[in-house]
Amino acid sequence: MSDDSFRSVEIERASLGSYFVRNVRGGSVTVGTGDDASFTPVELLLAAIGGCTAVDVDYITSRRAEPTRFVVQVTGDKIRDEAGGNRMQNLKVEFSVTFPEGAEGDRAREALPRSLQQSHDRLCTVSRTVELGTPVTTVSA
């Protein structure tokens, strides 16, 4: 792998069930168990799936017209499966996007379904990784 393909975050414990997640650019988010306003890991997974697709769709459609509304709702069910493990199922990314009236808005509306499909089929690294089932290795340093 080339250096430009490598991605990482660092997670540091703040207290029991509360963690700081930092990226190499200095951004941070608090992750926890859901006992407070911090995001849970599952919520971050949903946000990553929806955010990835939102970026793709926004870049494609906004070339034609600036949206007047752009909201993405990501849902799913957390279950315990037959093997006794936790996982998500029924993942759904729903876009509510409107564009202004006129020729530019018409071009953006026309591009929306294709941009959703392109994101799903080839552009969104996050949802494609989830759907393809990439193995995760957990080790002690």
Secondary structure in CASP SS format (residue, H / E / C, confidence):
PFRMAT SS
TARGET T0000
AUTHOR 0000-0000-0000
METHOD secondary structure of the structure
MODEL  1
M C 1.00
S C 1.00
D H 1.00
D H 1.00
S H 1.00
F C 1.00
R C 1.00
S C 1.00
V E 1.00
E E 1.00
I E 1.00
E E 1.00
R E 1.00
A E 1.00
S E 1.00
L C 1.00
G C 1.00
S E 1.00
Y E 1.00
F E 1.00
V E 1.00
R E 1.00
N E 1.00
V C 1.00
R C 1.00
G C 1.00
G C 1.00
S E 1.00
V E 1.00
T E 1.00
V E 1.00
G E 1.00
T C 1.00
G C 1.00
D C 1.00
D C 1.00
A C 1.00
S C 1.00
F E 1.00
T C 1.00
P H 1.00
V H 1.00
E H 1.00
L H 1.00
L H 1.00
L H 1.00
A H 1.00
A H 1.00
I H 1.00
G H 1.00
G H 1.00
C H 1.00
T H 1.00
A H 1.00
V H 1.00
D H 1.00
V H 1.00
D H 1.00
Y H 1.00
I H 1.00
T H 1.00
S C 1.00
R C 1.00
R C 1.00
A C 1.00
E C 1.00
P C 1.00
T C 1.00
R E 1.00
F E 1.00
V E 1.00
V E 1.00
Q E 1.00
V E 1.00
T E 1.00
G E 1.00
D E 1.00
K E 1.00
I E 1.00
R E 1.00
D C 1.00
E C 1.00
A C 1.00
G C 1.00
G C 1.00
N E 1.00
R E 1.00
M E 1.00
Q E 1.00
N E 1.00
L E 1.00
K E 1.00
V E 1.00
E E 1.00
F E 1.00
S E 1.00
V E 1.00
T E 1.00
F C 1.00
P C 1.00
E C 1.00
G C 1.00
A H 1.00
E H 1.00
G H 1.00
D H 1.00
R H 1.00
A H 1.00
R H 1.00
E H 1.00
A H 1.00
L H 1.00
P H 1.00
R H 1.00
S H 1.00
L H 1.00
Q H 1.00
Q H 1.00
S H 1.00
H H 1.00
D H 1.00
R H 1.00
L H 1.00
C C 1.00
T H 1.00
V H 1.00
S H 1.00
R H 1.00
T H 1.00
V H 1.00
E H 1.00
L H 1.00
G C 1.00
T C 1.00
P C 1.00
V C 1.00
T C 1.00
T C 1.00
V C 1.00
S C 1.00
A C 1.00
END
